[in-house]
Amino acid sequence: MSLPELVIFDCDGVLVDSEILASEAMCSVLQAKGVAATPDMVAACVGMKRDDILARIAAQTGSTISPETADEIWPATRALFVEKLKPTPGVPAFLDRLPYRHCVASSSDKVRIRLSLEVTGLLPFFGDDFFSSQEVARGKPAPDLFLHAAKQMGVNPKNCVVIEDSPFGIQGARAAGMTAIGYIGGSHVQEPHAEVLLEAGAHHVETDWNAIGKLIGL
């Protein structure tokens, strides 16, 4: 594997161990409004934009999710993040020794990305170099977000490595012509997630940051 010029990180489930907390908040809000959402429904949508997740849950449950209900999800999520959100194990040390340029490309909006990085102490590693699916026409698994991130950072897509925990993110990275590494060290990951990511097109799948470091020459 050639050494990257740019490493693009997903945020939720990769840099920050947020997926279980986010699922808890979403299900709590939706169930309170009579929508029979379950953690499994949310888990099946990991990596997608919030509005796409809600559309899928609405279809699966035969419900209508109003904009007002959708707007309640972020405050509930924010409260849990401020109280409980942690970085994934080993990622601060990994970022501290990462010699390559790097940025974040996430399906979350920029407010949530910034908060996630702030409360986990990771924001200094990225500054303002984080990009949201809200900035592009199509979310993951389309390549739009990754191509946008590479363009903003001034790097050819073929010289980018993407680290993702979701099949939608892996598919998007591959569609963008980038090297895709699957990360399965988050607390939300269950078997057989490694196989899911490989089937989605991941070039490699690793459970810890030291192993990823070896892949990219650290």
Helices and strands as residue ranges (DSSP letters): E 6-9, H 19-32, H 39-43, H 50-61, H 67-84, H 91-96, E 101-106, H 110-119, H 123-126, E 130-132, G 133-135, H 144-153, G 157-159, E 160-164, H 167-175, E 179-183, H 193-200, E 204-206, H 209-215
